[in-house]
Amino acid sequence: MINRVKAVLVAASLLLPGVAVAADGGCAAKRLTLERQIAQAQAQGDAGRLAGLRRALDAVQAHCTDAGLRQQRLEVIQARSREVAERERDLRDAQAKGDADKIRVRSRKLAEARRELEEARAKASR
């Protein structure tokens, strides 16, 4: 019972100061998220998950930089933009052929690619 209370207190102490930090989506947010998950795993006595989370936290602390995260996010945006351009070409080809089934499929794939691009842009702007 006392261990559970301690775990709840630890989790709460990690949660409250980090609300503003978590909003930025950077390395600090990654660390905070992992620390919260570690507290949960400790409270639940999940040793396997705890070990994995600690390894992940060590990796974030050793290798994560905000500049590196920004660069990764920009690379994802570029990849998604290329995907949208490819899907637009596929749709134009299907429209030129007049195949209604292909037009429908290509339109759906283009909409999905555009949605993924917008998600990547939203994530990069955090």
Order of alpha helices (4+ residues) and beta strands (2+ residues): alpha-alpha-alpha-alpha-alpha-alpha
